[in-house]
Amino acid sequence: MTGTAATDTPTVVKLGGSTVDDLAGTWWDDLARFGRDHPLVLVHGWSKPLKNLSPRYHEPSAILRDRYGNQSRWTTPEVIEDIKTVSAELAEDVLRRLEQRGITAERVLGSDGLVTAGEGERWWWKEKQLVELENLVGPITGVDPAALKNLKAGHAYLVTPLARDAAGREVNTDGDRAAAAVAGGIGAEQLVLVTDVAHLLIDDQPVRRITAEAAARFRDKGATGGMRKKLRAAGEALDRGVDRVVIGSAPVTDLIAERTGTVITRA
């Protein structure tokens, strides 16, 4: 698919936590035009506003690495509250931008019945030792699309990617992987990961189109940092039935039309 013809099939757009403040008014104009003809679900990150909230979120100790090498924010109940604080402010800004452009919008906390999570990793490296820590982070195990009951063109949902675990606790989840789970859960045709890089780069060369299998090979052997997580999320979205995933920094319609960015498909 390379056009933006009207459809009842939803599109999920993940807004990187470091990108929201930098998106120009023309970017939001483009999103609103797309949203008038398509059911739209936005999932937002919070990395930049959380770091702006307190210097402690810049400290190396704020990030943990598990025994498998995966990184995660060390999340306590206090961190959950800080996430909710900065997310509420971010959501107010995003909803205002959409409503000024004729898109009705509402915010949904993933932990309010939309996203469920399983038991998280308990062993983490700390000061060069593997120790057992309580970390309120869990893998997503389910999405209940009933929480997004008003999916229609001209209306958008903004999802804050917290989840609820089996014990009823609010837990942190990775925003990209939450967007992938939501996209699969609501039967989205495509997932757009808006980030601060124009393309996936392999050997310093931009990649316009790649299969999930090739992307997974690069993810495990060459990708680093945020791109590694985005490629994992892309694979999970495709496994959940999403037709394609687009990664890039351009307006949404340019990414969907494949005029720029990197498109990842099952085959």
C-alpha positions in Angstrom: 0.0 0.0 0.0 1.4 3.4 -1.0 -1.6 5.8 -0.9 -3.8 7.3 1.8 -7.3 6.6 0.5 -10.0 6.6 3.1 -10.4 3.3 5.0 -12.0 1.9 8.2 -8.8 0.1 9.1 -6.9 1.9 11.9 -3.4 3.1 11.7 -1.1 3.2 14.8 1.5 6.0 15.0 4.2 5.9 17.7 5.5 9.3 18.7 9.0 9.1 20.1 9.4 10.7 23.5 12.3 12.8 22.2 10.5 14.0 19.0 7.1 15.4 20.1 8.5 18.9 20.9 10.4 19.1 17.6 7.5 18.2 15.3 6.5 21.3 13.3 3.0 22.6 12.8 3.0 21.3 9.2 3.7 17.8 10.6 0.5 18.0 12.7 -1.4 19.5 9.8 -0.4 16.4 7.7 -1.4 14.1 10.5 -4.8 15.7 10.9 -5.5 15.5 7.2 -4.7 11.8 7.3 -6.8 11.3 10.5 -9.9 12.8 8.8 -10.1 9.7 6.6 -8.6 7.1 8.9 -9.1 5.8 12.4 -6.0 6.8 14.3 -4.3 5.6 17.4 -1.2 7.5 18.7 1.1 5.9 21.3 3.6 8.3 22.9 6.9 8.0 24.6 8.1 10.1 27.5 11.9 9.9 27.6 12.6 13.6 27.0 10.0 15.1 29.3 10.9 12.7 32.1 14.6 13.7 31.8 13.5 17.3 31.9 11.5 16.7 35.1 14.5 15.7 37.3 18.3 15.4 37.0 18.1 11.9 38.5 16.6 10.6 35.2 19.9 11.5 33.5 22.0 9.4 35.9 23.4 6.1 34.7 21.8 4.3 37.6 18.4 5.2 36.2 18.9 2.6 33.5 19.3 -1.1 34.3 20.6 -3.9 32.1 19.3 -7.4 32.7 21.2 -10.7 32.5 20.4 -10.9 28.8 21.8 -7.5 28.0 18.4 -5.7 27.6 18.1 -2.2 29.0 15.2 -0.9 31.0 14.4 2.2 33.1 14.6 1.3 36.8 10.9 1.9 37.6 9.6 2.3 41.2 6.1 3.5 42.2 7.5 7.0 42.4 8.8 6.7 38.8 5.3 5.5 37.7 3.8 8.7 39.2 6.4 10.8 37.5 5.7 9.1 34.2 2.0 9.8 34.7 2.7 13.5 35.5 4.8 14.2 32.4 2.5 12.1 30.2 -0.6 14.1 31.3 1.2 17.3 30.3 2.3 15.8 27.0 -1.2 14.5 26.3 -2.8 17.8 26.9 -0.5 19.3 24.3 -1.0 16.6 21.7 -4.8 16.6 22.1 -4.9 20.4 21.8 -2.9 20.2 18.6 -5.3 17.7 17.1 -8.5 19.4 18.2 -7.2 22.7 16.8 -7.0 20.9 13.5 -10.5 19.4 13.6 -9.7 15.9 15.0 -11.6 14.9 18.2 -9.2 13.1 20.5 -9.1 11.4 23.9 -6.3 10.0 26.0 -6.3 6.4 27.3 -3.9 5.0 30.0 -2.8 1.6 28.9 -3.2 0.5 32.5 -6.9 1.3 32.4 -7.9 -1.9 30.8 -6.1 -1.7 27.5 -2.8 -3.4 28.1 -1.9 -6.2 30.4 1.6 -7.3 31.3 3.3 -10.4 32.6 6.0 -10.9 35.2 9.1 -8.9 34.6 12.7 -9.8 34.8 14.0 -9.7 38.4 17.8 -10.0 37.9 19.7 -6.9 36.9 23.3 -5.8 36.8 24.1 -3.2 39.4 27.7 -2.0 40.2 29.0 -5.0 38.2 27.0 -7.5 40.2 23.9 -9.4 39.2 21.3 -8.6 41.9 17.6 -9.2 42.4 15.7 -6.0 42.1 12.0 -5.0 42.2 11.5 -3.3 38.8 8.0 -2.3 37.8 8.5 -3.3 34.1 6.7 -6.1 32.5 6.4 -7.7 29.0 3.0 -7.1 27.3 0.8 -10.2 27.3 -2.5 -8.8 26.0 -4.4 -5.9 24.5 -8.2 -5.4 24.9 -9.4 -3.4 21.9 -12.7 -2.7 23.7 -10.9 0.1 25.5 -10.7 1.9 22.1 -14.4 1.5 21.3 -14.7 4.7 19.3 -12.3 3.9 16.5 -13.4 5.9 13.5 -12.1 8.5 11.0 -11.9 12.0 12.4 -11.3 10.7 16.0 -8.0 9.8 17.5 -6.9 8.0 20.7 -3.6 8.9 22.5 -2.3 5.9 24.5 0.1 6.3 27.4 1.9 2.9 27.3 1.6 1.8 30.9 0.2 -1.6 31.7 -1.4 -3.6 34.5 0.1 -6.8 35.7 -1.5 -9.9 37.2 -1.1 -8.4 40.7 -3.0 -5.3 39.6 0.1 -3.1 39.7 0.8 -0.4 37.1 4.0 -1.2 35.3 6.2 0.5 32.7 6.4 -0.9 29.2 8.6 -0.1 26.1 6.6 2.4 24.0 7.6 1.0 20.6 6.7 -2.6 21.7 3.5 -1.3 23.3 2.6 0.4 20.0 3.2 -2.9 18.2 1.0 -4.8 20.6 -1.8 -2.2 20.3 -1.5 -2.3 16.5 -1.9 -6.1 16.4 -4.7 -6.0 19.0 -6.9 -3.6 17.1 -6.2 -5.1 13.7 -4.2 -2.1 12.4 -3.0 -2.3 8.8 0.2 -0.4 9.5 2.4 0.9 12.3 4.3 4.1 11.8 7.3 4.6 14.2 8.1 8.3 14.2 11.6 8.9 15.4 14.5 11.4 15.0 16.3 9.5 12.2 15.2 9.5 8.6 15.9 5.8 7.8 17.3 2.6 9.1 21.0 2.6 8.2 23.0 -0.5 7.4 26.7 -0.1 6.7 26.0 3.7 6.8 23.6 3.4 3.9 19.9 4.2 4.1 17.5 1.2 3.7 14.3 2.0 2.0 12.7 -1.5 2.2 13.6 -4.6 4.1 11.9 -7.9 5.1 11.3 -8.8 8.7 13.7 -11.6 8.5 16.6 -9.4 7.3 15.7 -6.7 9.8 15.8 -9.3 12.6 19.3 -10.4 11.5 20.6 -6.9 11.6 18.8 -6.2 14.9 20.7 -9.0 16.6 24.1 -8.4 15.0 24.4 -4.7 14.0 21.7 -2.5 15.5 22.2 -0.6 18.7 20.2 1.5 21.2 16.8 2.7 20.2 16.9 1.3 16.7 17.4 -2.2 18.1 14.2 -1.8 20.1 12.3 -0.4 17.1 13.3 -3.4 15.0 12.1 -5.7 17.7 8.8 -3.9 17.9 8.5 -4.0 14.1 8.9 -7.8 14.1 6.4 -8.2 16.9 3.8 -6.0 15.0 4.2 -8.1 11.8 3.9 -11.3 13.8 0.6 -10.0 15.2 -0.8 -9.5 11.8 0.1 -5.9 10.9 0.8 -5.6 7.2 3.9 -3.3 7.4 5.9 -1.1 9.7 7.4 2.2 8.6 10.2 3.9 10.5 11.3 7.5 9.9 11.2 11.2 10.8 9.0 12.6 8.1 5.2 13.5 8.0 3.0 10.4 8.3 1.6 10.6 4.8 5.1 10.7 3.3 6.1 7.7 5.4 3.0 5.7 4.5 3.4 6.6 0.8 7.0 5.3 1.0 8.4 8.5 -0.2 10.9 8.4 2.6 11.7 6.2 5.7 12.2 2.5 5.9 9.4 0.0 5.3 9.5 -3.4 6.9 7.3 -6.2 5.6 6.8 -9.9 6.3 8.1 -10.9 2.8 
